[in-house]
Amino acid sequence: MKAEEYPFVQELITDKQGQVLKVVLEFEVYQRLLDAIEDEGLYRAMQAVKGETPLSRNEALEELEQL
């Protein structure tokens, strides 16, 4: 395996058998990947409640108190 075969990867750290153990990324790339993962999670959460009626502020606070 070569690092240049993978997007964003600067270096691959492998064991003696050549199995990849760690990946080295630039910190800016790492932050962009985290942002993309968070955005995807938010999108999925929004899609999951797409058809639901929003709660009022007071209703939402009451729901939170029950947790």
mmCIF file of the N, C-alpha and C atoms, coordinates in Angstrom:
data_MODEL
# 
_entry.id   MODEL 
# 
loop_
_atom_site.group_PDB 
_atom_site.id 
_atom_site.type_symbol 
_atom_site.label_atom_id 
_atom_site.label_alt_id 
_atom_site.label_comp_id 
_atom_site.label_asym_id 
_atom_site.label_entity_id 
_atom_site.label_seq_id 
_atom_site.pdbx_PDB_ins_code 
_atom_site.Cartn_x 
_atom_site.Cartn_y 
_atom_site.Cartn_z 
_atom_site.occupancy 
_atom_site.B_iso_or_equiv 
_atom_site.pdbx_formal_charge 
_atom_site.auth_seq_id 
_atom_site.auth_comp_id 
_atom_site.auth_asym_id 
_atom_site.auth_atom_id 
_atom_site.pdbx_PDB_model_num 
ATOM 1   N N  . MET A 1 1  ? 0.844   -1.178 0.000  1.00 0.00 ? 1  MET A N  1 
ATOM 2   C CA . MET A 1 1  ? 0.000   0.000  0.000  1.00 0.00 ? 1  MET A CA 1 
ATOM 3   C C  . MET A 1 1  ? 0.888   1.240  0.000  1.00 0.00 ? 1  MET A C  1 
ATOM 4   N N  . LYS A 1 2  ? 0.436   2.227  -0.724 1.00 0.00 ? 2  LYS A N  1 
ATOM 5   C CA . LYS A 1 2  ? 1.176   3.474  -0.797 1.00 0.00 ? 2  LYS A CA 1 
ATOM 6   C C  . LYS A 1 2  ? 0.270   4.620  -0.360 1.00 0.00 ? 2  LYS A C  1 
ATOM 7   N N  . ALA A 1 3  ? 0.825   5.567  0.370  1.00 0.00 ? 3  ALA A N  1 
ATOM 8   C CA . ALA A 1 3  ? 0.048   6.709  0.863  1.00 0.00 ? 3  ALA A CA 1 
ATOM 9   C C  . ALA A 1 3  ? -0.600  7.471  -0.285 1.00 0.00 ? 3  ALA A C  1 
ATOM 10  N N  . GLU A 1 4  ? 0.084   7.562  -1.413 1.00 0.00 ? 4  GLU A N  1 
ATOM 11  C CA . GLU A 1 4  ? -0.480  8.339  -2.533 1.00 0.00 ? 4  GLU A CA 1 
ATOM 12  C C  . GLU A 1 4  ? -1.708  7.682  -3.167 1.00 0.00 ? 4  GLU A C  1 
ATOM 13  N N  . GLU A 1 5  ? -2.005  6.447  -2.786 1.00 0.00 ? 5  GLU A N  1 
ATOM 14  C CA . GLU A 1 5  ? -3.198  5.766  -3.282 1.00 0.00 ? 5  GLU A CA 1 
ATOM 15  C C  . GLU A 1 5  ? -4.458  6.177  -2.518 1.00 0.00 ? 5  GLU A C  1 
ATOM 16  N N  . TYR A 1 6  ? -4.285  6.906  -1.421 1.00 0.00 ? 6  TYR A N  1 
ATOM 17  C CA . TYR A 1 6  ? -5.408  7.289  -0.571 1.00 0.00 ? 6  TYR A CA 1 
ATOM 18  C C  . TYR A 1 6  ? -5.523  8.809  -0.519 1.00 0.00 ? 6  TYR A C  1 
ATOM 19  N N  . PRO A 1 7  ? -6.736  9.330  -0.652 1.00 0.00 ? 7  PRO A N  1 
ATOM 20  C CA . PRO A 1 7  ? -6.897  10.787 -0.589 1.00 0.00 ? 7  PRO A CA 1 
ATOM 21  C C  . PRO A 1 7  ? -6.531  11.330 0.790  1.00 0.00 ? 7  PRO A C  1 
ATOM 22  N N  . PHE A 1 8  ? -5.902  12.475 0.810  1.00 0.00 ? 8  PHE A N  1 
ATOM 23  C CA . PHE A 1 8  ? -5.562  13.227 2.024  1.00 0.00 ? 8  PHE A CA 1 
ATOM 24  C C  . PHE A 1 8  ? -4.405  12.641 2.837  1.00 0.00 ? 8  PHE A C  1 
ATOM 25  N N  . VAL A 1 9  ? -3.951  11.439 2.556  1.00 0.00 ? 9  VAL A N  1 
ATOM 26  C CA . VAL A 1 9  ? -2.962  10.771 3.396  1.00 0.00 ? 9  VAL A CA 1 
ATOM 27  C C  . VAL A 1 9  ? -1.556  11.263 3.075  1.00 0.00 ? 9  VAL A C  1 
ATOM 28  N N  . GLN A 1 10 ? -0.823  11.622 4.123  1.00 0.00 ? 10 GLN A N  1 
ATOM 29  C CA . GLN A 1 10 ? 0.581   11.989 3.968  1.00 0.00 ? 10 GLN A CA 1 
ATOM 30  C C  . GLN A 1 10 ? 1.481   10.779 4.174  1.00 0.00 ? 10 GLN A C  1 
ATOM 31  N N  . GLU A 1 11 ? 1.090   9.923  5.126  1.00 0.00 ? 11 GLU A N  1 
ATOM 32  C CA . GLU A 1 11 ? 1.930   8.781  5.468  1.00 0.00 ? 11 GLU A CA 1 
ATOM 33  C C  . GLU A 1 11 ? 1.063   7.670  6.052  1.00 0.00 ? 11 GLU A C  1 
ATOM 34  N N  . LEU A 1 12 ? 1.430   6.434  5.751  1.00 0.00 ? 12 LEU A N  1 
ATOM 35  C CA . LEU A 1 12 ? 0.791   5.267  6.353  1.00 0.00 ? 12 LEU A CA 1 
ATOM 36  C C  . LEU A 1 12 ? 1.788   4.631  7.308  1.00 0.00 ? 12 LEU A C  1 
ATOM 37  N N  . ILE A 1 13 ? 1.327   4.291  8.493  1.00 0.00 ? 13 ILE A N  1 
ATOM 38  C CA . ILE A 1 13 ? 2.167   3.592  9.456  1.00 0.00 ? 13 ILE A CA 1 
ATOM 39  C C  . ILE A 1 13 ? 1.645   2.159  9.522  1.00 0.00 ? 13 ILE A C  1 
ATOM 40  N N  . THR A 1 14 ? 2.534   1.218  9.226  1.00 0.00 ? 14 THR A N  1 
ATOM 41  C CA . THR A 1 14 ? 2.127   -0.181 9.117  1.00 0.00 ? 14 THR A CA 1 
ATOM 42  C C  . THR A 1 14 ? 2.873   -1.054 10.121 1.00 0.00 ? 14 THR A C  1 
ATOM 43  N N  . ASP A 1 15 ? 2.326   -2.263 10.328 1.00 0.00 ? 15 ASP A N  1 
ATOM 44  C CA . ASP A 1 15 ? 3.025   -3.243 11.144 1.00 0.00 ? 15 ASP A CA 1 
ATOM 45  C C  . ASP A 1 15 ? 3.992   -4.031 10.243 1.00 0.00 ? 15 ASP A C  1 
ATOM 46  N N  . LYS A 1 16 ? 4.625   -5.049 10.796 1.00 0.00 ? 16 LYS A N  1 
ATOM 47  C CA . LYS A 1 16 ? 5.616   -5.818 10.028 1.00 0.00 ? 16 LYS A CA 1 
ATOM 48  C C  . LYS A 1 16 ? 5.001   -6.587 8.862  1.00 0.00 ? 16 LYS A C  1 
ATOM 49  N N  . GLN A 1 17 ? 3.688   -6.864 8.966  1.00 0.00 ? 17 GLN A N  1 
ATOM 50  C CA . GLN A 1 17 ? 3.007   -7.586 7.892  1.00 0.00 ? 17 GLN A CA 1 
ATOM 51  C C  . GLN A 1 17 ? 2.445   -6.632 6.824  1.00 0.00 ? 17 GLN A C  1 
ATOM 52  N N  . GLY A 1 18 ? 2.620   -5.347 7.016  1.00 0.00 ? 18 GLY A N  1 
ATOM 53  C CA . GLY A 1 18 ? 2.139   -4.375 6.038  1.00 0.00 ? 18 GLY A CA 1 
ATOM 54  C C  . GLY A 1 18 ? 0.710   -3.906 6.275  1.00 0.00 ? 18 GLY A C  1 
ATOM 55  N N  . GLN A 1 19 ? 0.101   -4.319 7.376  1.00 0.00 ? 19 GLN A N  1 
ATOM 56  C CA . GLN A 1 19 ? -1.256  -3.870 7.701  1.00 0.00 ? 19 GLN A CA 1 
ATOM 57  C C  . GLN A 1 19 ? -1.197  -2.431 8.222  1.00 0.00 ? 19 GLN A C  1 
ATOM 58  N N  . VAL A 1 20 ? -2.068  -1.598 7.703  1.00 0.00 ? 20 VAL A N  1 
ATOM 59  C CA . VAL A 1 20 ? -2.070  -0.198 8.114  1.00 0.00 ? 20 VAL A CA 1 
ATOM 60  C C  . VAL A 1 20 ? -2.576  -0.078 9.545  1.00 0.00 ? 20 VAL A C  1 
ATOM 61  N N  . LEU A 1 21 ? -1.781  0.571  10.384 1.00 0.00 ? 21 LEU A N  1 
ATOM 62  C CA . LEU A 1 21 ? -2.149  0.800  11.775 1.00 0.00 ? 21 LEU A CA 1 
ATOM 63  C C  . LEU A 1 21 ? -2.619  2.238  12.004 1.00 0.00 ? 21 LEU A C  1 
ATOM 64  N N  . LYS A 1 22 ? -1.970  3.186  11.323 1.00 0.00 ? 22 LYS A N  1 
ATOM 65  C CA . LYS A 1 22 ? -2.281  4.595  11.517 1.00 0.00 ? 22 LYS A CA 1 
ATOM 66  C C  . LYS A 1 22 ? -2.115  5.333  10.208 1.00 0.00 ? 22 LYS A C  1 
ATOM 67  N N  . VAL A 1 23 ? -2.800  6.468  10.120 1.00 0.00 ? 23 VAL A N  1 
ATOM 68  C CA . VAL A 1 23 ? -2.721  7.327  8.947  1.00 0.00 ? 23 VAL A CA 1 
ATOM 69  C C  . VAL A 1 23 ? -2.339  8.719  9.416  1.00 0.00 ? 23 VAL A C  1 
ATOM 70  N N  . VAL A 1 24 ? -1.382  9.329  8.749  1.00 0.00 ? 24 VAL A N  1 
ATOM 71  C CA . VAL A 1 24 ? -0.957  10.686 9.081  1.00 0.00 ? 24 VAL A CA 1 
ATOM 72  C C  . VAL A 1 24 ? -1.595  11.644 8.082  1.00 0.00 ? 24 VAL A C  1 
ATOM 73  N N  . LEU A 1 25 ? -2.299  12.662 8.640  1.00 0.00 ? 25 LEU A N  1 
ATOM 74  C CA . LEU A 1 25 ? -2.968  13.689 7.833  1.00 0.00 ? 25 LEU A CA 1 
ATOM 75  C C  . LEU A 1 25 ? -2.489  15.058 8.283  1.00 0.00 ? 25 LEU A C  1 
ATOM 76  N N  . GLU A 1 26 ? -2.596  16.034 7.391  1.00 0.00 ? 26 GLU A N  1 
ATOM 77  C CA . GLU A 1 26 ? -2.382  17.410 7.817  1.00 0.00 ? 26 GLU A CA 1 
ATOM 78  C C  . GLU A 1 26 ? -3.534  17.781 8.740  1.00 0.00 ? 26 GLU A C  1 
ATOM 79  N N  . PHE A 1 27 ? -3.252  18.599 9.757  1.00 0.00 ? 27 PHE A N  1 
ATOM 80  C CA . PHE A 1 27 ? -4.274  18.941 10.739 1.00 0.00 ? 27 PHE A CA 1 
ATOM 81  C C  . PHE A 1 27 ? -5.466  19.633 10.077 1.00 0.00 ? 27 PHE A C  1 
ATOM 82  N N  . GLU A 1 28 ? -5.218  20.502 9.111  1.00 0.00 ? 28 GLU A N  1 
ATOM 83  C CA . GLU A 1 28 ? -6.322  21.186 8.404  1.00 0.00 ? 28 GLU A CA 1 
ATOM 84  C C  . GLU A 1 28 ? -7.228  20.177 7.700  1.00 0.00 ? 28 GLU A C  1 
ATOM 85  N N  . VAL A 1 29 ? -6.649  19.165 7.098  1.00 0.00 ? 29 VAL A N  1 
ATOM 86  C CA . VAL A 1 29 ? -7.428  18.117 6.426  1.00 0.00 ? 29 VAL A CA 1 
ATOM 87  C C  . VAL A 1 29 ? -8.241  17.348 7.458  1.00 0.00 ? 29 VAL A C  1 
ATOM 88  N N  . TYR A 1 30 ? -7.625  17.023 8.583  1.00 0.00 ? 30 TYR A N  1 
ATOM 89  C CA . TYR A 1 30 ? -8.316  16.323 9.666  1.00 0.00 ? 30 TYR A CA 1 
ATOM 90  C C  . TYR A 1 30 ? -9.534  17.127 10.130 1.00 0.00 ? 30 TYR A C  1 
ATOM 91  N N  . GLN A 1 31 ? -9.356  18.429 10.313 1.00 0.00 ? 31 GLN A N  1 
ATOM 92  C CA . GLN A 1 31 ? -10.468 19.281 10.743 1.00 0.00 ? 31 GLN A CA 1 
ATOM 93  C C  . GLN A 1 31 ? -11.583 19.309 9.695  1.00 0.00 ? 31 GLN A C  1 
ATOM 94  N N  . ARG A 1 32 ? -11.218 19.371 8.424  1.00 0.00 ? 32 ARG A N  1 
ATOM 95  C CA . ARG A 1 32 ? -12.233 19.371 7.359  1.00 0.00 ? 32 ARG A CA 1 
ATOM 96  C C  . ARG A 1 32 ? -12.994 18.053 7.345  1.00 0.00 ? 32 ARG A C  1 
ATOM 97  N N  . LEU A 1 33 ? -12.298 16.952 7.562  1.00 0.00 ? 33 LEU A N  1 
ATOM 98  C CA . LEU A 1 33 ? -12.977 15.655 7.616  1.00 0.00 ? 33 LEU A CA 1 
ATOM 99  C C  . LEU A 1 33 ? -13.943 15.582 8.794  1.00 0.00 ? 33 LEU A C  1 
ATOM 100 N N  . LEU A 1 34 ? -13.526 16.089 9.957  1.00 0.00 ? 34 LEU A N  1 
ATOM 101 C CA . LEU A 1 34 ? -14.425 16.123 11.115 1.00 0.00 ? 34 LEU A CA 1 
ATOM 102 C C  . LEU A 1 34 ? -15.659 16.968 10.823 1.00 0.00 ? 34 LEU A C  1 
ATOM 103 N N  . ASP A 1 35 ? -15.462 18.127 10.196 1.00 0.00 ? 35 ASP A N  1 
ATOM 104 C CA . ASP A 1 35 ? -16.590 18.985 9.838  1.00 0.00 ? 35 ASP A CA 1 
ATOM 105 C C  . ASP A 1 35 ? -17.550 18.257 8.905  1.00 0.00 ? 35 ASP A C  1 
ATOM 106 N N  . ALA A 1 36 ? -17.005 17.536 7.934  1.00 0.00 ? 36 ALA A N  1 
ATOM 107 C CA . ALA A 1 36 ? -17.849 16.807 6.984  1.00 0.00 ? 36 ALA A CA 1 
ATOM 108 C C  . ALA A 1 36 ? -18.646 15.709 7.691  1.00 0.00 ? 36 ALA A C  1 
ATOM 109 N N  . ILE A 1 37 ? -18.028 15.030 8.638  1.00 0.00 ? 37 ILE A N  1 
ATOM 110 C CA . ILE A 1 37 ? -18.726 13.983 9.402  1.00 0.00 ? 37 ILE A CA 1 
ATOM 111 C C  . ILE A 1 37 ? -19.843 14.598 10.239 1.00 0.00 ? 37 ILE A C  1 
ATOM 112 N N  . GLU A 1 38 ? -19.554 15.730 10.886 1.00 0.00 ? 38 GLU A N  1 
ATOM 113 C CA . GLU A 1 38 ? -20.582 16.410 11.682 1.00 0.00 ? 38 GLU A CA 1 
ATOM 114 C C  . GLU A 1 38 ? -21.735 16.889 10.795 1.00 0.00 ? 38 GLU A C  1 
ATOM 115 N N  . ASP A 1 39 ? -21.405 17.442 9.631  1.00 0.00 ? 39 ASP A N  1 
ATOM 116 C CA . ASP A 1 39 ? -22.435 17.903 8.704  1.00 0.00 ? 39 ASP A CA 1 
ATOM 117 C C  . ASP A 1 39 ? -23.324 16.747 8.257  1.00 0.00 ? 39 ASP A C  1 
ATOM 118 N N  . GLU A 1 40 ? -22.709 15.600 7.975  1.00 0.00 ? 40 GLU A N  1 
ATOM 119 C CA . GLU A 1 40 ? -23.477 14.428 7.559  1.00 0.00 ? 40 GLU A CA 1 
ATOM 120 C C  . GLU A 1 40 ? -24.397 13.955 8.684  1.00 0.00 ? 40 GLU A C  1 
ATOM 121 N N  . GLY A 1 41 ? -23.894 13.973 9.921  1.00 0.00 ? 41 GLY A N  1 
ATOM 122 C CA . GLY A 1 41 ? -24.719 13.584 11.067 1.00 0.00 ? 41 GLY A CA 1 
ATOM 123 C C  . GLY A 1 41 ? -25.903 14.521 11.241 1.00 0.00 ? 41 GLY A C  1 
ATOM 124 N N  . LEU A 1 42 ? -25.657 15.813 11.095 1.00 0.00 ? 42 LEU A N  1 
ATOM 125 C CA . LEU A 1 42 ? -26.737 16.795 11.198 1.00 0.00 ? 42 LEU A CA 1 
ATOM 126 C C  . LEU A 1 42 ? -27.756 16.578 10.094 1.00 0.00 ? 42 LEU A C  1 
ATOM 127 N N  . TYR A 1 43 ? -27.284 16.355 8.878  1.00 0.00 ? 43 TYR A N  1 
ATOM 128 C CA . TYR A 1 43 ? -28.189 16.118 7.747  1.00 0.00 ? 43 TYR A CA 1 
ATOM 129 C C  . TYR A 1 43 ? -29.067 14.887 8.006  1.00 0.00 ? 43 TYR A C  1 
ATOM 130 N N  . ARG A 1 44 ? -28.463 13.818 8.479  1.00 0.00 ? 44 ARG A N  1 
ATOM 131 C CA . ARG A 1 44 ? -29.235 12.596 8.757  1.00 0.00 ? 44 ARG A CA 1 
ATOM 132 C C  . ARG A 1 44 ? -30.253 12.818 9.867  1.00 0.00 ? 44 ARG A C  1 
ATOM 133 N N  . ALA A 1 45 ? -29.869 13.567 10.893 1.00 0.00 ? 45 ALA A N  1 
ATOM 134 C CA . ALA A 1 45 ? -30.809 13.860 11.982 1.00 0.00 ? 45 ALA A CA 1 
ATOM 135 C C  . ALA A 1 45 ? -31.971 14.700 11.463 1.00 0.00 ? 45 ALA A C  1 
ATOM 136 N N  . MET A 1 46 ? -31.668 15.659 10.598 1.00 0.00 ? 46 MET A N  1 
ATOM 137 C CA . MET A 1 46 ? -32.729 16.505 10.036 1.00 0.00 ? 46 MET A CA 1 
ATOM 138 C C  . MET A 1 46 ? -33.672 15.684 9.158  1.00 0.00 ? 46 MET A C  1 
ATOM 139 N N  . GLN A 1 47 ? -33.121 14.755 8.389  1.00 0.00 ? 47 GLN A N  1 
ATOM 140 C CA . GLN A 1 47 ? -33.953 13.908 7.537  1.00 0.00 ? 47 GLN A CA 1 
ATOM 141 C C  . GLN A 1 47 ? -34.840 12.984 8.367  1.00 0.00 ? 47 GLN A C  1 
ATOM 142 N N  . ALA A 1 48 ? -34.331 12.540 9.515  1.00 0.00 ? 48 ALA A N  1 
ATOM 143 C CA . ALA A 1 48 ? -35.084 11.620 10.371 1.00 0.00 ? 48 ALA A CA 1 
ATOM 144 C C  . ALA A 1 48 ? -36.325 12.278 10.953 1.00 0.00 ? 48 ALA A C  1 
ATOM 145 N N  . VAL A 1 49 ? -36.322 13.600 11.129 1.00 0.00 ? 49 VAL A N  1 
ATOM 146 C CA . VAL A 1 49 ? -37.461 14.298 11.731 1.00 0.00 ? 49 VAL A CA 1 
ATOM 147 C C  . VAL A 1 49 ? -38.161 15.221 10.732 1.00 0.00 ? 49 VAL A C  1 
ATOM 148 N N  . LYS A 1 50 ? -37.884 15.019 9.477  1.00 0.00 ? 50 LYS A N  1 
ATOM 149 C CA . LYS A 1 50 ? -38.381 15.894 8.412  1.00 0.00 ? 50 LYS A CA 1 
ATOM 150 C C  . LYS A 1 50 ? -39.895 16.130 8.471  1.00 0.00 ? 50 LYS A C  1 
ATOM 151 N N  . GLY A 1 51 ? -40.659 15.099 8.721  1.00 0.00 ? 51 GLY A N  1 
ATOM 152 C CA . GLY A 1 51 ? -42.112 15.230 8.698  1.00 0.00 ? 51 GLY A CA 1 
ATOM 153 C C  . GLY A 1 51 ? -42.746 15.573 10.035 1.00 0.00 ? 51 GLY A C  1 
ATOM 154 N N  . GLU A 1 52 ? -41.948 15.714 11.078 1.00 0.00 ? 52 GLU A N  1 
ATOM 155 C CA . GLU A 1 52 ? -42.490 15.976 12.402 1.00 0.00 ? 52 GLU A CA 1 
ATOM 156 C C  . GLU A 1 52 ? -42.845 17.448 12.592 1.00 0.00 ? 52 GLU A C  1 
ATOM 157 N N  . THR A 1 53 ? -43.820 17.693 13.443 1.00 0.00 ? 53 THR A N  1 
ATOM 158 C CA . THR A 1 53 ? -44.199 19.060 13.788 1.00 0.00 ? 53 THR A CA 1 
ATOM 159 C C  . THR A 1 53 ? -43.251 19.587 14.856 1.00 0.00 ? 53 THR A C  1 
ATOM 160 N N  . PRO A 1 54 ? -42.686 20.769 14.647 1.00 0.00 ? 54 PRO A N  1 
ATOM 161 C CA . PRO A 1 54 ? -41.766 21.320 15.646 1.00 0.00 ? 54 PRO A CA 1 
ATOM 162 C C  . PRO A 1 54 ? -42.465 21.596 16.976 1.00 0.00 ? 54 PRO A C  1 
ATOM 163 N N  . LEU A 1 55 ? -41.702 21.473 18.058 1.00 0.00 ? 55 LEU A N  1 
ATOM 164 C CA . LEU A 1 55 ? -42.220 21.789 19.382 1.00 0.00 ? 55 LEU A CA 1 
ATOM 165 C C  . LEU A 1 55 ? -42.034 23.280 19.659 1.00 0.00 ? 55 LEU A C  1 
ATOM 166 N N  . SER A 1 56 ? -42.895 23.808 20.506 1.00 0.00 ? 56 SER A N  1 
ATOM 167 C CA . SER A 1 56 ? -42.672 25.174 20.981 1.00 0.00 ? 56 SER A CA 1 
ATOM 168 C C  . SER A 1 56 ? -41.501 25.127 21.966 1.00 0.00 ? 56 SER A C  1 
ATOM 169 N N  . ARG A 1 57 ? -41.007 26.278 22.324 1.00 0.00 ? 57 ARG A N  1 
ATOM 170 C CA . ARG A 1 57 ? -39.890 26.343 23.276 1.00 0.00 ? 57 ARG A CA 1 
ATOM 171 C C  . ARG A 1 57 ? -40.273 25.668 24.587 1.00 0.00 ? 57 ARG A C  1 
ATOM 172 N N  . ASN A 1 58 ? -41.453 25.974 25.100 1.00 0.00 ? 58 ASN A N  1 
ATOM 173 C CA . ASN A 1 58 ? -41.902 25.392 26.370 1.00 0.00 ? 58 ASN A CA 1 
ATOM 174 C C  . ASN A 1 58 ? -42.080 23.879 26.264 1.00 0.00 ? 58 ASN A C  1 
ATOM 175 N N  . GLU A 1 59 ? -42.635 23.406 25.153 1.00 0.00 ? 59 GLU A N  1 
ATOM 176 C CA . GLU A 1 59 ? -42.797 21.961 24.954 1.00 0.00 ? 59 GLU A CA 1 
ATOM 177 C C  . GLU A 1 59 ? -41.433 21.271 24.926 1.00 0.00 ? 59 GLU A C  1 
ATOM 178 N N  . ALA A 1 60 ? -40.475 21.893 24.260 1.00 0.00 ? 60 ALA A N  1 
ATOM 179 C CA . ALA A 1 60 ? -39.137 21.314 24.180 1.00 0.00 ? 60 ALA A CA 1 
ATOM 180 C C  . ALA A 1 60 ? -38.491 21.261 25.562 1.00 0.00 ? 60 ALA A C  1 
ATOM 181 N N  . LEU A 1 61 ? -38.647 22.321 26.347 1.00 0.00 ? 61 LEU A N  1 
ATOM 182 C CA . LEU A 1 61 ? -38.086 22.334 27.696 1.00 0.00 ? 61 LEU A CA 1 
ATOM 183 C C  . LEU A 1 61 ? -38.724 21.263 28.570 1.00 0.00 ? 61 LEU A C  1 
ATOM 184 N N  . GLU A 1 62 ? -40.052 21.068 28.440 1.00 0.00 ? 62 GLU A N  1 
ATOM 185 C CA . GLU A 1 62 ? -40.736 20.023 29.194 1.00 0.00 ? 62 GLU A CA 1 
ATOM 186 C C  . GLU A 1 62 ? -40.218 18.648 28.808 1.00 0.00 ? 62 GLU A C  1 
ATOM 187 N N  . GLU A 1 63 ? -39.995 18.433 27.516 1.00 0.00 ? 63 GLU A N  1 
ATOM 188 C CA . GLU A 1 63 ? -39.450 17.139 27.043 1.00 0.00 ? 63 GLU A CA 1 
ATOM 189 C C  . GLU A 1 63 ? -38.062 16.904 27.647 1.00 0.00 ? 63 GLU A C  1 
ATOM 190 N N  . LEU A 1 64 ? -37.245 17.938 27.687 1.00 0.00 ? 64 LEU A N  1 
ATOM 191 C CA . LEU A 1 64 ? -35.899 17.796 28.237 1.00 0.00 ? 64 LEU A CA 1 
ATOM 192 C C  . LEU A 1 64 ? -35.924 17.504 29.729 1.00 0.00 ? 64 LEU A C  1 
ATOM 193 N N  . GLU A 1 65 ? -36.877 18.060 30.449 1.00 0.00 ? 65 GLU A N  1 
ATOM 194 C CA . GLU A 1 65 ? -36.978 17.820 31.885 1.00 0.00 ? 65 GLU A CA 1 
ATOM 195 C C  . GLU A 1 65 ? -37.342 16.375 32.183 1.00 0.00 ? 65 GLU A C  1 
ATOM 196 N N  . GLN A 1 66 ? -38.024 15.716 31.272 1.00 0.00 ? 66 GLN A N  1 
ATOM 197 C CA . GLN A 1 66 ? -38.438 14.320 31.467 1.00 0.00 ? 66 GLN A CA 1 
ATOM 198 C C  . GLN A 1 66 ? -37.292 13.351 31.247 1.00 0.00 ? 66 GLN A C  1 
ATOM 199 N N  . LEU A 1 67 ? -36.185 13.792 30.669 1.00 0.00 ? 67 LEU A N  1 
ATOM 200 C CA . LEU A 1 67 ? -35.049 12.884 30.410 1.00 0.00 ? 67 LEU A CA 1 
ATOM 201 C C  . LEU A 1 67 ? -34.269 12.581 31.636 1.00 0.00 ? 67 LEU A C  1 
# 
